């Protein structure tokens, strides 16, 4: 037998399988949204809200791990006091709340 005869004799695919494929694809998209995309966008929104609400005296941590208090808030940067009369300027995007602030907010 040659290959063409074997292919012609192969059974045809089942009819109606397309609908279940679309349902599974839709279900996978919903699962990705619920477990991956939604929590990530919610976290980004909370971080943006934190950065917009920074005030002088708030305790923060930079992305590099430097702890300090907010000394001055500018449009896109923040001046942090890390020791007496030692100030550094950091981009707002690299600021996180300090662990003490996070713990205090979780107790509320």
Order of alpha helices (4+ residues) and beta strands (2+ residues): alpha-alpha-alpha-beta-beta-beta-beta-beta-alpha
